[in-house]
Amino acid sequence: IEGGSLVALQIAAGAEAWRISLPDGLRTRGLVADGSRLFACLSDERPFTEAERGQLVQVAPADGRLTPLWEADAPLLSQPLILGDRVYLRTSKPELVALRLGAKAALAWRAPLVSSGALQAPCACAGRVFISDGDAMHGQTYLAAYDQADGRLCGKMPTEGILAQPMAANDAVLLYQDGRRTLGALDAASLKVLWKRELERIYSAAVIHAGRVHVLARGSAAKGKPGYYTLLRLDLNSGESRGDLPLLERVIIPPLVADGRIHLGTEAGELLCLEEENGAVLWRLP
């Protein structure tokens, strides 16, 4: 994603595959993959006097062609969460929306929210959809859980504020960043906290891969030394370390872990590909 364009890369070679321009005024926070399908929510980020409706689109992986699926009643949308034939997203109306996928997307249910400015994507776990919401001005913020099938509110867990980073989950555990320094894991069924870890500073959203949590954080080394920036690798169920990787560069894009490799985006605008086991740099793309 670069300005008003979508860009596809060949990961093995680090080369550009295709590039397309988005319609005027429309931007996306990222693409979401579901098997061989790609989806994106396009927000109209022009001034509110000019902004029109945001929309959910499907993106053809081969060439980037966009197929409109649904128009919102508001200009700003979160990234979509795709679960089989269902799509969950939040809008600046504000509301949490569930859609049924087909040739187009049809409304399944909608739930009103409090915050119109928060646009973090929902996250699903244990048959529930989780969303960060509340009144930040009055210190009344929480993580809310809704039933995936009908949108019924199942419960709330207080948080320090609207979550600053996207959540991640497996079948039973929800991972979240509470405030600027706290990383936590939640049992999604009971809404009980499994563990919390206080960090000096967190630079990226955390991701889950093969029972590990991967997150970029401040390490213990001196500035300019390997380990000042660190890729933490933690056990999802306990929060214990599982082999951290020291880095020289600040990374701001969440790690993508696949096929024994870790893909990172640096503050300098480079893409890095590392060997998962030892952190060796395989390639970098300016």
DRENPA-3360 file (N, C-alpha, C; in nm, 2 decimals, always signed):
BEGIN
1 = IEGGSLVA = +0.09/-0.12/+0.00/+0.00/+0.00/+0.00/+0.09/+0.12/+0.00 ~ +0.07/+0.21/-0.10/+0.16/+0.32/-0.11/+0.07/+0.44/-0.16 ~ +0.05/+0.54/-0.07/-0.04/+0.65/-0.11/-0.18/+0.60/-0.15 ~ -0.22/+0.63/-0.27/-0.35/+0.58/-0.32/-0.34/+0.46/-0.41 ~ -0.24/+0.38/-0.39/-0.22/+0.26/-0.47/-0.21/+0.13/-0.39 ~ -0.24/+0.02/-0.45/-0.22/-0.11/-0.40/-0.10/-0.17/-0.48 ~ -0.01/-0.23/-0.40/+0.11/-0.29/-0.46/+0.12/-0.44/-0.42 ~ +0.15/-0.53/-0.51/+0.17/-0.67/-0.48/+0.32/-0.70/-0.51;
9 = LQIAAGAE = +0.37/-0.78/-0.41/+0.51/-0.82/-0.42/+0.52/-0.98/-0.43 ~ +0.62/-1.02/-0.51/+0.66/-1.16/-0.51/+0.75/-1.19/-0.39 ~ +0.70/-1.26/-0.29/+0.78/-1.27/-0.16/+0.91/-1.34/-0.18 ~ +0.92/-1.44/-0.26/+1.04/-1.52/-0.28/+1.15/-1.44/-0.33 ~ +1.12/-1.35/-0.43/+1.22/-1.27/-0.49/+1.23/-1.12/-0.44 ~ +1.12/-1.08/-0.37/+1.12/-0.94/-0.33/+1.10/-0.84/-0.44 ~ +1.03/-0.89/-0.55/+1.00/-0.80/-0.66/+0.86/-0.76/-0.67 ~ +0.83/-0.65/-0.74/+0.69/-0.60/-0.75/+0.62/-0.68/-0.86;
17 = AWRISLPD = +0.49/-0.73/-0.83/+0.42/-0.81/-0.92/+0.31/-0.72/-1.00 ~ +0.24/-0.63/-0.93/+0.15/-0.54/-0.99/+0.12/-0.42/-0.90 ~ +0.07/-0.32/-0.96/+0.03/-0.19/-0.89/-0.09/-0.13/-0.95 ~ -0.19/-0.10/-0.87/-0.31/-0.03/-0.92/-0.34/+0.09/-0.83 ~ -0.41/+0.19/-0.89/-0.45/+0.31/-0.82/-0.59/+0.30/-0.77 ~ -0.62/+0.34/-0.65/-0.75/+0.34/-0.59/-0.83/+0.46/-0.64 ~ -0.96/+0.46/-0.64/-1.04/+0.57/-0.68/-1.01/+0.70/-0.60 ~ -1.04/+0.81/-0.65/-1.00/+0.94/-0.58/-1.07/+0.94/-0.44;
25 = GLRTRGLV = -0.98/+0.98/-0.34/-1.03/+0.99/-0.20/-1.04/+0.87/-0.12 ~ -1.03/+0.75/-0.19/-1.04/+0.62/-0.11/-0.90/+0.57/-0.07 ~ -0.89/+0.52/+0.05/-0.77/+0.46/+0.10/-0.81/+0.34/+0.18 ~ -0.71/+0.25/+0.19/-0.73/+0.13/+0.27/-0.62/+0.11/+0.37 ~ -0.66/+0.05/+0.49/-0.56/+0.02/+0.59/-0.48/-0.11/+0.57 ~ -0.52/-0.18/+0.47/-0.45/-0.31/+0.44/-0.54/-0.41/+0.38 ~ -0.48/-0.51/+0.32/-0.56/-0.62/+0.26/-0.57/-0.73/+0.36 ~ -0.68/-0.81/+0.35/-0.70/-0.92/+0.43/-0.72/-1.05/+0.35;
33 = ADGSRLFA = -0.64/-1.15/+0.37/-0.64/-1.27/+0.30/-0.73/-1.38/+0.36 ~ -0.81/-1.45/+0.29/-0.88/-1.56/+0.33/-0.87/-1.68/+0.23 ~ -0.77/-1.77/+0.26/-0.74/-1.87/+0.15/-0.69/-1.80/+0.03 ~ -0.75/-1.82/-0.08/-0.70/-1.76/-0.21/-0.77/-1.63/-0.23 ~ -0.86/-1.58/-0.14/-0.93/-1.46/-0.16/-0.87/-1.34/-0.09 ~ -0.88/-1.22/-0.15/-0.83/-1.10/-0.08/-0.94/-1.00/-0.07 ~ -0.95/-0.94/+0.04/-1.05/-0.84/+0.07/-0.99/-0.71/+0.12 ~ -1.06/-0.60/+0.10/-1.02/-0.47/+0.16/-1.14/-0.38/+0.19;
41 = CLSDERPF = -1.13/-0.30/+0.29/-1.23/-0.20/+0.31/-1.17/-0.07/+0.27 ~ -1.24/+0.00/+0.18/-1.19/+0.13/+0.13/-1.27/+0.24/+0.20 ~ -1.19/+0.33/+0.27/-1.25/+0.45/+0.34/-1.24/+0.57/+0.26 ~ -1.34/+0.66/+0.26/-1.33/+0.79/+0.20/-1.27/+0.89/+0.30 ~ -1.14/+0.92/+0.29/-1.07/+1.00/+0.38/-1.07/+1.15/+0.35 ~ -1.15/+1.19/+0.25/-1.16/+1.34/+0.22/-1.23/+1.41/+0.34 ~ -1.23/+1.54/+0.34/-1.31/+1.62/+0.45/-1.45/+1.57/+0.45 ~ -1.51/+1.58/+0.57/-1.65/+1.52/+0.59/-1.75/+1.59/+0.50;
49 = TEAERGQL = -1.72/+1.71/+0.45/-1.82/+1.78/+0.36/-1.81/+1.71/+0.22 ~ -1.71/+1.64/+0.19/-1.69/+1.58/+0.06/-1.70/+1.43/+0.06 ~ -1.67/+1.37/+0.18/-1.66/+1.22/+0.19/-1.79/+1.16/+0.16 ~ -1.78/+1.04/+0.09/-1.90/+0.96/+0.06/-1.89/+0.83/+0.13 ~ -1.96/+0.73/+0.09/-1.96/+0.60/+0.16/-1.84/+0.52/+0.14 ~ -1.79/+0.46/+0.25/-1.68/+0.36/+0.23/-1.74/+0.23/+0.18 ~ -1.65/+0.14/+0.13/-1.70/+0.02/+0.08/-1.61/-0.10/+0.10 ~ -1.67/-0.22/+0.10/-1.60/-0.35/+0.11/-1.58/-0.40/-0.03;
57 = VQVAPADG = -1.45/-0.44/-0.07/-1.42/-0.48/-0.20/-1.35/-0.61/-0.19 ~ -1.36/-0.69/-0.30/-1.27/-0.81/-0.31/-1.16/-0.78/-0.42 ~ -1.04/-0.82/-0.39/-0.92/-0.79/-0.47/-0.87/-0.91/-0.54 ~ -0.86/-0.91/-0.67/-0.81/-1.03/-0.75/-0.66/-1.04/-0.73 ~ -0.61/-1.15/-0.67/-0.47/-1.16/-0.64/-0.38/-1.15/-0.76 ~ -0.43/-1.20/-0.88/-0.35/-1.20/-1.00/-0.31/-1.07/-1.05 ~ -0.41/-0.97/-1.05/-0.39/-0.84/-1.12/-0.44/-0.72/-1.04 ~ -0.50/-0.74/-0.92/-0.54/-0.63/-0.84/-0.68/-0.58/-0.87;
65 = RLTPLWEA = -0.75/-0.64/-0.96/-0.89/-0.59/-1.00/-0.98/-0.59/-0.88 ~ -1.06/-0.48/-0.86/-1.15/-0.46/-0.75/-1.29/-0.49/-0.78 ~ -1.36/-0.57/-0.70/-1.50/-0.60/-0.72/-1.58/-0.55/-0.59 ~ -1.66/-0.45/-0.61/-1.74/-0.39/-0.49/-1.84/-0.50/-0.44 ~ -1.84/-0.51/-0.31/-1.93/-0.61/-0.24/-2.04/-0.54/-0.16 ~ -2.01/-0.43/-0.09/-2.10/-0.37/+0.00/-2.06/-0.22/+0.03 ~ -2.16/-0.13/+0.04/-2.14/+0.01/+0.07/-2.19/+0.03/+0.21 ~ -2.11/+0.11/+0.29/-2.15/+0.14/+0.43/-2.23/+0.27/+0.43;
73 = DAPLLSQP = -2.29/+0.30/+0.55/-2.36/+0.42/+0.57/-2.27/+0.53/+0.63 ~ -2.14/+0.51/+0.62/-2.04/+0.60/+0.68/-1.92/+0.60/+0.59 ~ -1.83/+0.70/+0.60/-1.72/+0.71/+0.51/-1.60/+0.62/+0.55 ~ -1.58/+0.60/+0.69/-1.47/+0.53/+0.74/-1.50/+0.39/+0.79 ~ -1.41/+0.29/+0.75/-1.43/+0.15/+0.78/-1.30/+0.10/+0.84 ~ -1.31/+0.00/+0.93/-1.19/-0.07/+0.98/-1.16/-0.17/+0.87 ~ -1.05/-0.24/+0.89/-1.02/-0.36/+0.81/-1.12/-0.47/+0.84 ~ -1.15/-0.55/+0.74/-1.26/-0.65/+0.76/-1.20/-0.77/+0.83;
81 = LILGDRVY = -1.28/-0.85/+0.90/-1.25/-0.98/+0.96/-1.33/-1.08/+0.88 ~ -1.26/-1.17/+0.81/-1.33/-1.27/+0.72/-1.33/-1.41/+0.80 ~ -1.45/-1.46/+0.82/-1.47/-1.59/+0.88/-1.57/-1.67/+0.79 ~ -1.51/-1.76/+0.70/-1.60/-1.83/+0.61/-1.68/-1.75/+0.52 ~ -1.81/-1.75/+0.54/-1.90/-1.67/+0.46/-1.95/-1.55/+0.53 ~ -1.88/-1.51/+0.64/-1.92/-1.39/+0.72/-1.80/-1.29/+0.72 ~ -1.84/-1.16/+0.71/-1.74/-1.05/+0.72/-1.79/-0.97/+0.84 ~ -1.69/-0.93/+0.93/-1.72/-0.84/+1.04/-1.63/-0.72/+1.03;
89 = LRTSKPEL = -1.69/-0.60/+1.05/-1.61/-0.48/+1.04/-1.68/-0.37/+1.12 ~ -1.61/-0.26/+1.15/-1.67/-0.15/+1.22/-1.67/-0.03/+1.13 ~ -1.77/+0.06/+1.15/-1.77/+0.18/+1.07/-1.77/+0.30/+1.17 ~ -1.76/+0.42/+1.10/-1.75/+0.54/+1.18/-1.89/+0.59/+1.21 ~ -2.00/+0.51/+1.19/-2.14/+0.55/+1.21/-2.16/+0.59/+1.36 ~ -2.12/+0.52/+1.47/-2.04/+0.40/+1.48/-2.12/+0.28/+1.50 ~ -2.07/+0.17/+1.44/-2.14/+0.04/+1.46/-2.05/-0.08/+1.42 ~ -2.08/-0.19/+1.48/-2.01/-0.32/+1.44/-2.11/-0.39/+1.35;
97 = VALRLGAK = -2.06/-0.43/+1.23/-2.15/-0.49/+1.13/-2.10/-0.63/+1.09 ~ -2.20/-0.72/+1.08/-2.17/-0.86/+1.03/-2.24/-0.87/+0.89 ~ -2.17/-0.92/+0.79/-2.22/-0.94/+0.66/-2.21/-1.08/+0.61 ~ -2.31/-1.12/+0.53/-2.30/-1.26/+0.47/-2.24/-1.24/+0.33 ~ -2.14/-1.32/+0.30/-2.08/-1.31/+0.17/-2.15/-1.39/+0.06 ~ -2.16/-1.33/-0.06/-2.21/-1.40/-0.18/-2.15/-1.32/-0.30 ~ -2.23/-1.32/-0.41/-2.19/-1.23/-0.52/-2.17/-1.09/-0.47 ~ -2.26/-1.05/-0.38/-2.25/-0.93/-0.30/-2.25/-0.96/-0.16;
105 = AALAWRAP = -2.24/-0.87/-0.07/-2.25/-0.89/+0.08/-2.38/-0.84/+0.13 ~ -2.45/-0.92/+0.21/-2.58/-0.88/+0.27/-2.56/-0.86/+0.42 ~ -2.64/-0.77/+0.48/-2.63/-0.75/+0.62/-2.69/-0.87/+0.70 ~ -2.61/-0.92/+0.80/-2.66/-1.02/+0.89/-2.70/-0.96/+1.02 ~ -2.62/-0.87/+1.08/-2.66/-0.80/+1.20/-2.57/-0.68/+1.21 ~ -2.62/-0.59/+1.30/-2.54/-0.47/+1.33/-2.56/-0.44/+1.48 ~ -2.45/-0.39/+1.54/-2.46/-0.35/+1.68/-2.40/-0.21/+1.70 ~ -2.48/-0.12/+1.77/-2.43/+0.01/+1.79/-2.30/+0.02/+1.88;
113 = LVSSGALQ = -2.21/+0.11/+1.85/-2.09/+0.13/+1.93/-2.09/+0.27/+1.98 ~ -2.00/+0.30/+2.07/-1.99/+0.43/+2.14/-1.89/+0.52/+2.06 ~ -1.77/+0.47/+2.03/-1.66/+0.55/+1.97/-1.67/+0.55/+1.82 ~ -1.68/+0.67/+1.76/-1.68/+0.68/+1.61/-1.54/+0.70/+1.56 ~ -1.44/+0.74/+1.64/-1.31/+0.76/+1.60/-1.22/+0.64/+1.60 ~ -1.25/+0.54/+1.68/-1.17/+0.42/+1.69/-1.20/+0.33/+1.57 ~ -1.10/+0.29/+1.49/-1.13/+0.21/+1.37/-1.04/+0.08/+1.37 ~ -1.00/+0.03/+1.49/-0.93/-0.10/+1.49/-1.03/-0.21/+1.45;
121 = APCACAGR = -0.97/-0.30/+1.38/-1.06/-0.41/+1.32/-1.10/-0.50/+1.44 ~ -1.22/-0.56/+1.42/-1.26/-0.66/+1.52/-1.17/-0.79/+1.51 ~ -1.18/-0.87/+1.62/-1.11/-1.00/+1.62/-1.20/-1.10/+1.67 ~ -1.19/-1.23/+1.62/-1.28/-1.33/+1.66/-1.21/-1.44/+1.74 ~ -1.28/-1.50/+1.83/-1.22/-1.61/+1.91/-1.33/-1.68/+1.99 ~ -1.34/-1.81/+2.00/-1.43/-1.88/+2.08/-1.58/-1.85/+2.05 ~ -1.61/-1.83/+1.92/-1.75/-1.80/+1.88/-1.79/-1.65/+1.91 ~ -1.69/-1.57/+1.94/-1.73/-1.43/+1.98/-1.65/-1.33/+1.89;
129 = VFISDGDA = -1.70/-1.21/+1.87/-1.63/-1.11/+1.80/-1.60/-1.00/+1.90 ~ -1.47/-0.97/+1.91/-1.42/-0.87/+2.01/-1.39/-0.74/+1.94 ~ -1.43/-0.63/+2.01/-1.40/-0.49/+1.96/-1.37/-0.40/+2.07 ~ -1.27/-0.31/+2.05/-1.24/-0.21/+2.15/-1.33/-0.09/+2.14 ~ -1.39/-0.05/+2.25/-1.49/+0.06/+2.24/-1.50/+0.13/+2.37 ~ -1.58/+0.24/+2.38/-1.61/+0.31/+2.50/-1.58/+0.46/+2.48 ~ -1.59/+0.53/+2.59/-1.58/+0.68/+2.60/-1.44/+0.71/+2.66 ~ -1.34/+0.73/+2.57/-1.21/+0.76/+2.62/-1.20/+0.89/+2.70;
137 = MHGQTYLA = -1.27/+0.99/+2.66/-1.27/+1.12/+2.73/-1.30/+1.10/+2.88 ~ -1.39/+1.01/+2.92/-1.43/+0.99/+3.05/-1.37/+0.86/+3.12 ~ -1.27/+0.80/+3.05/-1.20/+0.69/+3.11/-1.29/+0.56/+3.12 ~ -1.39/+0.55/+3.03/-1.48/+0.44/+3.03/-1.46/+0.36/+2.90 ~ -1.35/+0.29/+2.89/-1.32/+0.21/+2.78/-1.31/+0.06/+2.81 ~ -1.34/-0.02/+2.71/-1.35/-0.17/+2.74/-1.33/-0.25/+2.61 ~ -1.31/-0.38/+2.63/-1.30/-0.47/+2.53/-1.44/-0.54/+2.53 ~ -1.52/-0.53/+2.43/-1.65/-0.59/+2.42/-1.66/-0.71/+2.34;
145 = AYDQADGR = -1.73/-0.81/+2.39/-1.75/-0.94/+2.31/-1.89/-0.96/+2.27 ~ -1.91/-0.99/+2.14/-2.04/-1.01/+2.08/-2.05/-1.15/+2.02 ~ -2.17/-1.21/+2.03/-2.19/-1.34/+1.97/-2.17/-1.33/+1.82 ~ -2.09/-1.42/+1.76/-2.07/-1.41/+1.61/-2.20/-1.43/+1.53 ~ -2.29/-1.52/+1.58/-2.40/-1.55/+1.50/-2.51/-1.44/+1.50 ~ -2.54/-1.38/+1.62/-2.65/-1.29/+1.62/-2.62/-1.15/+1.67 ~ -2.49/-1.12/+1.71/-2.46/-0.99/+1.75/-2.49/-0.96/+1.90 ~ -2.53/-1.06/+1.98/-2.57/-1.03/+2.12/-2.44/-1.00/+2.20;
153 = LCGKMPTE = -2.45/-0.90/+2.28/-2.34/-0.86/+2.37/-2.32/-0.97/+2.48 ~ -2.20/-1.02/+2.48/-2.17/-1.13/+2.58/-2.10/-1.08/+2.70 ~ -2.03/-0.97/+2.69/-1.96/-0.92/+2.81/-1.86/-0.82/+2.77 ~ -1.80/-0.75/+2.88/-1.71/-0.64/+2.86/-1.59/-0.66/+2.96 ~ -1.47/-0.62/+2.92/-1.36/-0.62/+3.01/-1.29/-0.48/+3.00 ~ -1.28/-0.41/+3.12/-1.23/-0.28/+3.12/-1.08/-0.27/+3.07 ~ -1.05/-0.17/+3.00/-0.91/-0.15/+2.95/-0.87/+0.00/+2.98 ~ -0.74/+0.02/+2.97/-0.68/+0.16/+3.00/-0.73/+0.26/+2.90;
161 = GILAQPMA = -0.77/+0.22/+2.78/-0.81/+0.31/+2.68/-0.86/+0.23/+2.56 ~ -0.89/+0.30/+2.45/-0.91/+0.23/+2.32/-0.78/+0.17/+2.28 ~ -0.79/+0.04/+2.24/-0.67/-0.03/+2.21/-0.59/+0.03/+2.10 ~ -0.46/+0.05/+2.11/-0.38/+0.12/+2.02/-0.33/+0.03/+1.90 ~ -0.33/-0.10/+1.92/-0.29/-0.20/+1.82/-0.39/-0.30/+1.79 ~ -0.39/-0.36/+1.67/-0.49/-0.47/+1.64/-0.47/-0.59/+1.74 ~ -0.58/-0.66/+1.76/-0.57/-0.78/+1.84/-0.54/-0.90/+1.75 ~ -0.50/-1.01/+1.82/-0.48/-1.14/+1.75/-0.54/-1.25/+1.83;
169 = ANDAVLLY = -0.56/-1.36/+1.77/-0.63/-1.47/+1.84/-0.60/-1.61/+1.77 ~ -0.61/-1.71/+1.86/-0.62/-1.85/+1.80/-0.76/-1.90/+1.84 ~ -0.79/-2.02/+1.85/-0.92/-2.07/+1.88/-0.97/-2.04/+2.02 ~ -0.88/-2.01/+2.12/-0.93/-1.99/+2.25/-0.87/-1.87/+2.32 ~ -0.76/-1.82/+2.27/-0.69/-1.71/+2.34/-0.68/-1.58/+2.26 ~ -0.72/-1.47/+2.32/-0.71/-1.34/+2.25/-0.60/-1.26/+2.30 ~ -0.52/-1.21/+2.21/-0.40/-1.13/+2.25/-0.43/-0.98/+2.22 ~ -0.39/-0.90/+2.32/-0.42/-0.75/+2.30/-0.31/-0.67/+2.37;
177 = QDGRRTLG = -0.30/-0.54/+2.33/-0.21/-0.45/+2.39/-0.29/-0.35/+2.47 ~ -0.28/-0.34/+2.60/-0.35/-0.25/+2.68/-0.27/-0.13/+2.72 ~ -0.30/-0.01/+2.68/-0.22/+0.10/+2.70/-0.09/+0.10/+2.61 ~ +0.01/+0.17/+2.65/+0.13/+0.18/+2.57/+0.23/+0.07/+2.59 ~ +0.23/+0.00/+2.71/+0.34/-0.09/+2.75/+0.29/-0.23/+2.78 ~ +0.17/-0.25/+2.79/+0.12/-0.38/+2.85/+0.07/-0.47/+2.73 ~ +0.13/-0.59/+2.73/+0.08/-0.70/+2.64/+0.01/-0.80/+2.72 ~ -0.11/-0.84/+2.68/-0.19/-0.94/+2.76/-0.25/-1.04/+2.68;
185 = ALDAASLK = -0.29/-1.15/+2.74/-0.36/-1.26/+2.68/-0.48/-1.29/+2.76 ~ -0.60/-1.31/+2.69/-0.73/-1.33/+2.75/-0.79/-1.46/+2.71 ~ -0.84/-1.54/+2.81/-0.92/-1.65/+2.78/-1.05/-1.60/+2.72 ~ -1.08/-1.63/+2.59/-1.19/-1.57/+2.52/-1.33/-1.61/+2.58 ~ -1.34/-1.74/+2.63/-1.46/-1.79/+2.67/-1.50/-1.73/+2.81 ~ -1.41/-1.71/+2.90/-1.44/-1.66/+3.03/-1.41/-1.52/+3.05 ~ -1.34/-1.45/+2.96/-1.29/-1.31/+2.97/-1.20/-1.29/+3.08 ~ -1.12/-1.40/+3.12/-1.03/-1.39/+3.23/-0.89/-1.37/+3.17;
193 = VLWKRELE = -0.81/-1.29/+3.23/-0.67/-1.26/+3.18/-0.58/-1.38/+3.22 ~ -0.51/-1.43/+3.12/-0.42/-1.54/+3.14/-0.28/-1.49/+3.18 ~ -0.23/-1.39/+3.12/-0.11/-1.33/+3.16/-0.10/-1.19/+3.11 ~ -0.01/-1.11/+3.17/+0.02/-0.97/+3.12/+0.17/-0.95/+3.13 ~ +0.23/-0.88/+3.04/+0.37/-0.86/+3.04/+0.40/-0.71/+3.01 ~ +0.47/-0.64/+3.10/+0.50/-0.50/+3.09/+0.63/-0.49/+3.01 ~ +0.63/-0.41/+2.91/+0.74/-0.39/+2.82/+0.78/-0.24/+2.82 ~ +0.91/-0.22/+2.79/+0.96/-0.08/+2.79/+0.89/+0.00/+2.68;
201 = RIYSAAVI = +0.88/-0.06/+2.56/+0.80/+0.01/+2.45/+0.77/-0.10/+2.35 ~ +0.65/-0.08/+2.29/+0.60/-0.17/+2.19/+0.59/-0.10/+2.05 ~ +0.65/-0.16/+1.95/+0.66/-0.09/+1.82/+0.56/-0.14/+1.72 ~ +0.50/-0.26/+1.74/+0.42/-0.32/+1.63/+0.30/-0.39/+1.70 ~ +0.20/-0.42/+1.62/+0.10/-0.52/+1.67/+0.16/-0.65/+1.69 ~ +0.11/-0.73/+1.78/+0.16/-0.87/+1.80/+0.08/-0.96/+1.71 ~ +0.15/-1.07/+1.66/+0.09/-1.17/+1.58/+0.11/-1.31/+1.64 ~ +0.03/-1.40/+1.61/+0.04/-1.54/+1.66/+0.08/-1.63/+1.55;
209 = HAGRVHVL = +0.18/-1.72/+1.57/+0.21/-1.82/+1.48/+0.27/-1.94/+1.55 ~ +0.21/-2.06/+1.52/+0.25/-2.19/+1.58/+0.27/-2.18/+1.73 ~ +0.17/-2.12/+1.80/+0.17/-2.12/+1.95/+0.26/-2.01/+2.01 ~ +0.32/-1.93/+1.92/+0.41/-1.82/+1.97/+0.35/-1.69/+1.94 ~ +0.38/-1.59/+2.03/+0.35/-1.45/+2.00/+0.47/-1.38/+1.95 ~ +0.46/-1.31/+1.84/+0.57/-1.23/+1.78/+0.53/-1.08/+1.79 ~ +0.62/-1.00/+1.85/+0.59/-0.86/+1.87/+0.73/-0.79/+1.87 ~ +0.73/-0.67/+1.81/+0.85/-0.59/+1.81/+0.85/-0.49/+1.93;
217 = ARGSAAKG = +0.96/-0.49/+2.01/+0.96/-0.42/+2.13/+1.10/-0.36/+2.16 ~ +1.11/-0.27/+2.26/+1.24/-0.23/+2.30/+1.31/-0.34/+2.38 ~ +1.44/-0.36/+2.34/+1.52/-0.46/+2.41/+1.60/-0.40/+2.52 ~ +1.70/-0.48/+2.57/+1.78/-0.43/+2.69/+1.92/-0.38/+2.64 ~ +1.95/-0.39/+2.51/+2.08/-0.34/+2.46/+2.09/-0.19/+2.45 ~ +2.21/-0.13/+2.45/+2.22/+0.01/+2.43/+2.18/+0.06/+2.29 ~ +2.14/+0.18/+2.28/+2.09/+0.23/+2.15/+2.20/+0.22/+2.04 ~ +2.17/+0.17/+1.92/+2.26/+0.15/+1.82/+2.32/+0.01/+1.82;
225 = KPGYYTLL = +2.30/-0.07/+1.92/+2.35/-0.20/+1.93/+2.24/-0.30/+1.90 ~ +2.28/-0.42/+1.84/+2.18/-0.53/+1.82/+2.10/-0.56/+1.95 ~ +1.97/-0.56/+1.95/+1.90/-0.59/+2.07/+1.83/-0.47/+2.13 ~ +1.87/-0.35/+2.08/+1.80/-0.23/+2.13/+1.65/-0.24/+2.08 ~ +1.64/-0.29/+1.95/+1.51/-0.33/+1.90/+1.51/-0.48/+1.90 ~ +1.40/-0.54/+1.94/+1.40/-0.69/+1.96/+1.27/-0.75/+1.91 ~ +1.28/-0.86/+1.84/+1.16/-0.93/+1.80/+1.13/-1.03/+1.92 ~ +1.04/-1.00/+2.00/+1.01/-1.09/+2.11/+0.93/-1.21/+2.06;
233 = RLDLNSGE = +0.96/-1.33/+2.11/+0.88/-1.45/+2.07/+0.84/-1.52/+2.20 ~ +0.72/-1.52/+2.23/+0.66/-1.56/+2.36/+0.57/-1.68/+2.35 ~ +0.56/-1.76/+2.45/+0.46/-1.86/+2.45/+0.32/-1.80/+2.47 ~ +0.23/-1.84/+2.38/+0.09/-1.78/+2.38/+0.02/-1.80/+2.51 ~ +0.03/-1.92/+2.57/-0.04/-1.95/+2.69/+0.02/-1.90/+2.82 ~ +0.15/-1.88/+2.82/+0.22/-1.84/+2.95/+0.28/-1.70/+2.94 ~ +0.31/-1.65/+2.82/+0.39/-1.53/+2.81/+0.54/-1.54/+2.83 ~ +0.59/-1.66/+2.85/+0.73/-1.68/+2.87/+0.81/-1.68/+2.74;
241 = SRGDLPLL = +0.94/-1.63/+2.74/+1.02/-1.62/+2.63/+1.04/-1.75/+2.56 ~ +1.04/-1.74/+2.42/+1.07/-1.86/+2.34/+1.17/-1.83/+2.23 ~ +1.28/-1.75/+2.27/+1.39/-1.72/+2.18/+1.37/-1.59/+2.10 ~ +1.41/-1.48/+2.17/+1.40/-1.35/+2.11/+1.51/-1.33/+2.01 ~ +1.48/-1.24/+1.91/+1.57/-1.21/+1.80/+1.61/-1.06/+1.81 ~ +1.74/-1.03/+1.84/+1.78/-0.89/+1.84/+1.79/-0.83/+1.70 ~ +1.75/-0.70/+1.69/+1.75/-0.63/+1.56/+1.83/-0.50/+1.57 ~ +1.88/-0.46/+1.46/+1.95/-0.33/+1.45/+1.85/-0.21/+1.42;
249 = ERVIIPPL = +1.74/-0.25/+1.35/+1.66/-0.15/+1.29/+1.52/-0.15/+1.36 ~ +1.46/-0.03/+1.37/+1.32/-0.02/+1.42/+1.22/-0.07/+1.32 ~ +1.14/-0.16/+1.36/+1.04/-0.22/+1.27/+0.90/-0.17/+1.32 ~ +0.82/-0.13/+1.22/+0.69/-0.07/+1.26/+0.57/-0.15/+1.20 ~ +0.60/-0.24/+1.10/+0.49/-0.32/+1.04/+0.49/-0.45/+1.11 ~ +0.38/-0.50/+1.15/+0.37/-0.63/+1.22/+0.44/-0.74/+1.14 ~ +0.51/-0.83/+1.21/+0.58/-0.94/+1.14/+0.48/-1.04/+1.07 ~ +0.52/-1.09/+0.96/+0.45/-1.19/+0.89/+0.54/-1.31/+0.89;
257 = VADGRIHL = +0.49/-1.42/+0.95/+0.57/-1.54/+0.97/+0.51/-1.65/+0.88 ~ +0.59/-1.71/+0.79/+0.54/-1.81/+0.70/+0.66/-1.89/+0.64 ~ +0.64/-2.02/+0.63/+0.74/-2.10/+0.56/+0.88/-2.09/+0.62 ~ +0.89/-2.07/+0.75/+1.03/-2.06/+0.81/+1.09/-1.93/+0.79 ~ +1.01/-1.83/+0.75/+1.07/-1.69/+0.73/+0.98/-1.59/+0.81 ~ +1.05/-1.48/+0.85/+0.98/-1.37/+0.91/+1.00/-1.24/+0.82 ~ +0.89/-1.18/+0.78/+0.89/-1.06/+0.70/+0.85/-0.94/+0.78 ~ +0.94/-0.84/+0.77/+0.92/-0.72/+0.85/+0.93/-0.59/+0.77;
265 = GTEAGELL = +0.87/-0.49/+0.82/+0.88/-0.36/+0.75/+0.94/-0.26/+0.84 ~ +1.05/-0.19/+0.80/+1.12/-0.10/+0.89/+1.07/+0.05/+0.88 ~ +1.11/+0.13/+0.98/+1.07/+0.27/+0.98/+1.13/+0.34/+0.86 ~ +1.24/+0.29/+0.81/+1.31/+0.35/+0.69/+1.24/+0.32/+0.56 ~ +1.14/+0.24/+0.57/+1.06/+0.20/+0.44/+1.11/+0.08/+0.37 ~ +1.19/+0.00/+0.44/+1.24/-0.12/+0.38/+1.16/-0.25/+0.42 ~ +1.16/-0.35/+0.34/+1.10/-0.48/+0.37/+1.22/-0.57/+0.40 ~ +1.21/-0.64/+0.51/+1.32/-0.74/+0.54/+1.26/-0.88/+0.55;
273 = CLEEENGA = +1.34/-0.98/+0.51/+1.30/-1.12/+0.52/+1.41/-1.19/+0.60 ~ +1.37/-1.24/+0.72/+1.46/-1.31/+0.81/+1.44/-1.46/+0.81 ~ +1.55/-1.53/+0.84/+1.53/-1.67/+0.88/+1.47/-1.68/+1.01 ~ +1.36/-1.76/+1.03/+1.29/-1.77/+1.15/+1.37/-1.82/+1.27 ~ +1.45/-1.92/+1.25/+1.52/-1.98/+1.36/+1.64/-1.89/+1.42 ~ +1.72/-1.83/+1.33/+1.83/-1.75/+1.38/+1.83/-1.60/+1.35 ~ +1.73/-1.55/+1.27/+1.72/-1.41/+1.25/+1.81/-1.36/+1.14 ~ +1.88/-1.45/+1.06/+1.97/-1.40/+0.95/+1.89/-1.34/+0.84;
281 = VLWRLP = +1.94/-1.23/+0.79/+1.87/-1.15/+0.68/+1.88/-1.23/+0.55 ~ +1.77/-1.27/+0.49/+1.77/-1.34/+0.36/+1.77/-1.24/+0.24 ~ +1.68/-1.13/+0.26/+1.68/-1.03/+0.16/+1.62/-0.90/+0.21 ~ +1.64/-0.79/+0.15/+1.58/-0.67/+0.18/+1.54/-0.59/+0.06 ~ +1.42/-0.52/+0.07/+1.37/-0.45/-0.05/+1.35/-0.30/-0.01 ~ +1.42/-0.21/-0.08/+1.41/-0.06/-0.04/+1.27/-0.01/-0.07;
% end
